[in-house]
Amino acid sequence: MAGPVIEKMTAVMSEVFGNASSTHYFGRQARAILDSSRHTIARSINTKKDDEIVFTSGGTESDNTAIIETAFARRNEGRHLITTAIEHEAVLKSMAYLETQGFEVTYLPVDTRGKISLADLRNALRDDTILVSIMAGNNEVGSRMPLREIGQIVADSNAWFHTDAVQAYGLIDIDVQADKIDLLSTSAHKLNGPKFLGFLYRGENVTIPSLIKGGDQELKRRAGTENIPAIAAFAKAVELVDSKEKAKRQKKYAGFKERLVNGLSKNGIDFEINGELSEDNLQHVLNLWFKDCPHDALLTNLDLNGIAVSAGSACTAGSVEPSHVLTAMYGKDSPRIEESLRFSFGSENTAAEMDYVVEVLSKVIKRLKKR
């Protein structure tokens, strides 16, 4: 976490110990922080009301709640859902579960840029479609989806529009009203906030029960005592990434991409970009195909040199399964699936670190190719 975020969390943890649901002084003290934090976060995505923000344990719970509870709450209106082939596992596994419960799911394909066709979306919508879940930005290749155009298309149907904005929130501006978003999921740690915390935006038209059963916290929308220190820290992290800071970070990360790509090219490394280098993409993610170099060998050698990269999402890095994102983009037989690395950048990374990555990676690849 960033310094000011840690300081905020530590201060609240040290000084505020009341339960925000209690009516005594200490409870009211906690409630004031909860309400203030909710207001800060609500304002960041332009909600109509602060209480449209529901704090959760993170992106996975938010995705699960949005998808599963919407399906069961609206099953009498229809049993058809739409998503994409490159969603996070929190979305895809929720959809897979619903398929076992009698729901039908359409998985929109993507092109080699990692983007859907809006025509495909229009054609997939039916009278019995109750939910469209399309991510704001992809966690493996950085491709962004056109939220505003998608929102308009879905708004003209009977469906609700949910977006997994875990990767995008804190890096791009999102306006739930202008984008006609009904449900939106986030995770605090993606913008240097605490882990195991996020929120689910639920528009005023959305009526779904809580996935977590228990008490009446979060206005009966999510049971469980609120983690006030972490929520206060989340709000502080949000305050630190206003529109100017988002643009600054995107520019910085784009520079990192350029530095890596140019450096590897100058060193004669044979590679290709998975997806595309585009100003429209999320700039903190870069996915590269290193031809004839298995990613497991690359990962091991880079790790031994203190460089942390992955072959896919961190949530599935321990899996031997190939990247479903690259499979959707290039086909299951593409060598890219077993020979690609995902680089991701944070606000504390430096240009010198990018040069170090180029130096080490180039040496490793040249050594592997001599075998």
CORBEL-V571759 format. One record per residue. N is the residue number from 1. RES is the residue in one small letter. D_FIRST is the distance of its C-alpha to the first C-alpha in Angstrom with 1 decimal. Layout:
BEGIN
n=[N | N]
res=[RES | RES]
d_first=[D_FIRST | D_FIRST]
END
This chain:
BEGIN
n=[1 | 2 | 3 | 4 | 5 | 6 | 7 | 8 | 9 | 10 | 11 | 12 | 13 | 14 | 15 | 16 | 17 | 18 | 19 | 20 | 21 | 22 | 23 | 24 | 25 | 26 | 27 | 28 | 29 | 30 | 31 | 32 | 33 | 34 | 35 | 36 | 37 | 38 | 39 | 40 | 41 | 42 | 43 | 44 | 45 | 46 | 47 | 48 | 49 | 50 | 51 | 52 | 53 | 54 | 55 | 56 | 57 | 58 | 59 | 60 | 61 | 62 | 63 | 64 | 65 | 66 | 67 | 68 | 69 | 70 | 71 | 72 | 73 | 74 | 75 | 76 | 77 | 78 | 79 | 80 | 81 | 82 | 83 | 84 | 85 | 86 | 87 | 88 | 89 | 90 | 91 | 92 | 93 | 94 | 95 | 96 | 97 | 98 | 99 | 100 | 101 | 102 | 103 | 104 | 105 | 106 | 107 | 108 | 109 | 110 | 111 | 112 | 113 | 114 | 115 | 116 | 117 | 118 | 119 | 120 | 121 | 122 | 123 | 124 | 125 | 126 | 127 | 128 | 129 | 130 | 131 | 132 | 133 | 134 | 135 | 136 | 137 | 138 | 139 | 140 | 141 | 142 | 143 | 144 | 145 | 146 | 147 | 148 | 149 | 150 | 151 | 152 | 153 | 154 | 155 | 156 | 157 | 158 | 159 | 160 | 161 | 162 | 163 | 164 | 165 | 166 | 167 | 168 | 169 | 170 | 171 | 172 | 173 | 174 | 175 | 176 | 177 | 178 | 179 | 180 | 181 | 182 | 183 | 184 | 185 | 186 | 187 | 188 | 189 | 190 | 191 | 192 | 193 | 194 | 195 | 196 | 197 | 198 | 199 | 200 | 201 | 202 | 203 | 204 | 205 | 206 | 207 | 208 | 209 | 210 | 211 | 212 | 213 | 214 | 215 | 216 | 217 | 218 | 219 | 220 | 221 | 222 | 223 | 224 | 225 | 226 | 227 | 228 | 229 | 230 | 231 | 232 | 233 | 234 | 235 | 236 | 237 | 238 | 239 | 240 | 241 | 242 | 243 | 244 | 245 | 246 | 247 | 248 | 249 | 250 | 251 | 252 | 253 | 254 | 255 | 256 | 257 | 258 | 259 | 260 | 261 | 262 | 263 | 264 | 265 | 266 | 267 | 268 | 269 | 270 | 271 | 272 | 273 | 274 | 275 | 276 | 277 | 278 | 279 | 280 | 281 | 282 | 283 | 284 | 285 | 286 | 287 | 288 | 289 | 290 | 291 | 292 | 293 | 294 | 295 | 296 | 297 | 298 | 299 | 300 | 301 | 302 | 303 | 304 | 305 | 306 | 307 | 308 | 309 | 310 | 311 | 312 | 313 | 314 | 315 | 316 | 317 | 318 | 319 | 320 | 321 | 322 | 323 | 324 | 325 | 326 | 327 | 328 | 329 | 330 | 331 | 332 | 333 | 334 | 335 | 336 | 337 | 338 | 339 | 340 | 341 | 342 | 343 | 344 | 345 | 346 | 347 | 348 | 349 | 350 | 351 | 352 | 353 | 354 | 355 | 356 | 357 | 358 | 359 | 360 | 361 | 362 | 363 | 364 | 365 | 366 | 367 | 368 | 369 | 370 | 371]
res=[m | a | g | p | v | i | e | k | m | t | a | v | m | s | e | v | f | g | n | a | s | s | t | h | y | f | g | r | q | a | r | a | i | l | d | s | s | r | h | t | i | a | r | s | i | n | t | k | k | d | d | e | i | v | f | t | s | g | g | t | e | s | d | n | t | a | i | i | e | t | a | f | a | r | r | n | e | g | r | h | l | i | t | t | a | i | e | h | e | a | v | l | k | s | m | a | y | l | e | t | q | g | f | e | v | t | y | l | p | v | d | t | r | g | k | i | s | l | a | d | l | r | n | a | l | r | d | d | t | i | l | v | s | i | m | a | g | n | n | e | v | g | s | r | m | p | l | r | e | i | g | q | i | v | a | d | s | n | a | w | f | h | t | d | a | v | q | a | y | g | l | i | d | i | d | v | q | a | d | k | i | d | l | l | s | t | s | a | h | k | l | n | g | p | k | f | l | g | f | l | y | r | g | e | n | v | t | i | p | s | l | i | k | g | g | d | q | e | l | k | r | r | a | g | t | e | n | i | p | a | i | a | a | f | a | k | a | v | e | l | v | d | s | k | e | k | a | k | r | q | k | k | y | a | g | f | k | e | r | l | v | n | g | l | s | k | n | g | i | d | f | e | i | n | g | e | l | s | e | d | n | l | q | h | v | l | n | l | w | f | k | d | c | p | h | d | a | l | l | t | n | l | d | l | n | g | i | a | v | s | a | g | s | a | c | t | a | g | s | v | e | p | s | h | v | l | t | a | m | y | g | k | d | s | p | r | i | e | e | s | l | r | f | s | f | g | s | e | n | t | a | a | e | m | d | y | v | v | e | v | l | s | k | v | i | k | r | l | k | k | r]
d_first=[0.0 | 3.8 | 6.5 | 8.4 | 6.3 | 6.1 | 9.7 | 10.8 | 10.0 | 11.7 | 14.5 | 15.4 | 15.3 | 17.6 | 19.9 | 20.2 | 21.7 | 24.1 | 24.4 | 24.2 | 27.4 | 29.4 | 31.8 | 31.8 | 30.1 | 26.9 | 26.7 | 27.3 | 24.6 | 22.0 | 23.8 | 23.4 | 19.6 | 19.8 | 22.3 | 20.5 | 17.2 | 19.5 | 21.4 | 18.4 | 17.5 | 21.2 | 21.9 | 19.3 | 21.6 | 24.9 | 25.9 | 29.3 | 28.2 | 25.0 | 26.1 | 25.9 | 22.2 | 21.9 | 18.7 | 18.5 | 16.7 | 15.5 | 17.3 | 19.9 | 21.2 | 21.3 | 23.2 | 25.5 | 26.3 | 27.0 | 29.2 | 31.0 | 31.6 | 32.8 | 35.2 | 36.7 | 36.9 | 38.7 | 40.7 | 43.9 | 43.3 | 42.6 | 41.0 | 39.8 | 36.2 | 35.0 | 31.9 | 31.3 | 31.6 | 28.1 | 25.9 | 23.1 | 24.6 | 23.5 | 26.0 | 28.6 | 28.9 | 29.2 | 32.0 | 33.6 | 33.7 | 35.4 | 37.9 | 39.1 | 39.6 | 42.0 | 39.8 | 40.2 | 37.4 | 37.8 | 35.3 | 35.5 | 35.7 | 33.8 | 35.1 | 34.0 | 31.5 | 29.8 | 31.2 | 33.5 | 36.9 | 37.3 | 40.9 | 39.9 | 37.8 | 40.8 | 43.2 | 41.1 | 41.0 | 43.7 | 45.1 | 43.5 | 40.0 | 37.7 | 34.2 | 32.8 | 29.2 | 28.0 | 24.5 | 23.2 | 22.0 | 22.3 | 19.6 | 21.9 | 23.8 | 22.1 | 25.3 | 25.2 | 27.7 | 29.7 | 28.5 | 30.9 | 33.9 | 33.0 | 32.5 | 36.0 | 37.6 | 36.3 | 37.1 | 40.7 | 40.8 | 40.6 | 37.2 | 33.7 | 31.0 | 27.6 | 24.9 | 21.9 | 19.4 | 16.3 | 16.2 | 17.6 | 15.9 | 13.8 | 15.9 | 19.4 | 21.2 | 22.4 | 25.3 | 26.4 | 29.7 | 30.7 | 29.6 | 31.4 | 28.6 | 29.4 | 26.4 | 22.9 | 20.0 | 16.3 | 13.1 | 9.9 | 7.6 | 9.6 | 8.4 | 4.6 | 5.6 | 6.6 | 9.0 | 12.7 | 12.9 | 14.5 | 17.6 | 21.1 | 23.1 | 26.8 | 29.3 | 32.1 | 34.5 | 32.6 | 33.9 | 32.5 | 32.1 | 29.0 | 28.2 | 27.1 | 30.2 | 30.4 | 30.0 | 30.1 | 26.5 | 25.1 | 28.7 | 29.9 | 27.8 | 25.3 | 26.3 | 24.0 | 22.7 | 19.7 | 16.4 | 16.4 | 13.4 | 11.1 | 13.2 | 13.0 | 9.2 | 9.9 | 12.6 | 10.8 | 8.6 | 12.2 | 13.8 | 11.9 | 13.4 | 17.0 | 19.7 | 20.0 | 16.3 | 16.7 | 19.9 | 18.5 | 15.8 | 18.6 | 20.9 | 18.6 | 18.1 | 21.8 | 22.6 | 20.7 | 22.9 | 26.0 | 25.3 | 25.1 | 28.0 | 30.2 | 29.5 | 30.4 | 33.4 | 34.6 | 34.5 | 36.7 | 34.4 | 35.8 | 33.0 | 32.6 | 29.8 | 29.3 | 29.4 | 29.6 | 28.1 | 28.2 | 26.8 | 26.6 | 24.2 | 20.5 | 19.8 | 16.7 | 19.0 | 22.1 | 24.5 | 27.4 | 30.6 | 31.8 | 35.5 | 37.0 | 33.9 | 32.7 | 28.9 | 28.9 | 30.4 | 28.0 | 24.9 | 26.3 | 27.2 | 23.9 | 22.0 | 24.5 | 23.5 | 19.8 | 19.2 | 17.3 | 19.0 | 20.6 | 23.9 | 22.6 | 20.0 | 17.5 | 19.0 | 22.4 | 21.8 | 23.7 | 26.6 | 29.7 | 30.4 | 30.5 | 28.1 | 29.5 | 28.2 | 30.1 | 33.0 | 33.2 | 33.1 | 35.5 | 37.4 | 37.3 | 39.4 | 37.4 | 36.5 | 33.2 | 31.9 | 32.2 | 31.5 | 28.4 | 24.8 | 21.7 | 19.4 | 16.0 | 14.1 | 10.6 | 10.2 | 10.1 | 13.2 | 16.5 | 20.2 | 21.2 | 19.1 | 21.0 | 24.2 | 23.5 | 23.0 | 26.3 | 28.0 | 27.1 | 27.5 | 30.8 | 32.2 | 31.2 | 32.9 | 36.0 | 36.3 | 36.1 | 38.6 | 41.1 | 41.4]
END
